Amino acid sequence: MAVLPKAVKIAKPKPKIFYSNSPLGIDWANIDEIAWMYQEELIQLDSIVLASHDEFEKRLDKATQSNQMSLREGESLTHLVMKMFATDCLINKLGISKDNILYEYALIGFEVDVIDRDLNFPTECGNTNALKLEKYLSLPHTKKMLILPYPNLEDLKVFQFQATPRFFDYIKHKQEHFNQRNAKLAKFH
């Protein structure tokens, strides 16, 4: 009698990646679509621990005691420290020079927390609108989208999303579908 291999369960992106601090604002439709894209191998996902929770807390404490930190209106110190870790990630893990890093950069109707000048690695910190994943990965120059969720009591991780060639076929098909639907609706107005 042949023994069948156990089914391999594919982990899917969790809402916590996008909404790590505010579960009330979860956009379930986009989260479900991202999970489907991952299961269908339209996107790839990996994660890297950037800092232990203790290291994160130490950097946050140091920033709290510094009088050289400048917060944007409405920005928390935690978010600012996460942008510092994102900057370190772009420099140390992806080889981007510090001079080529931009903050709060306007991109296709959104604002990216941290990004390189070539727009290859849009990086979001904290709560992230899940729609940004599809929009940023659809751009021709994006190599990966990075998300650093609030670590709460865990290690600080960066989640790296990368589009596969099938992703672009899906986006093209999806856009054609919406264009056809909108054309039909326009006939009735």
Helices and strands as residue ranges (DSSP letters): H 15-18, G 23-25, H 28-39, E 43-51, H 53-65, H 77-92, G 98-100, E 101-107, E 110-116, E 123-125, H 131-138, E 145-148, E 156-163, H 165-187
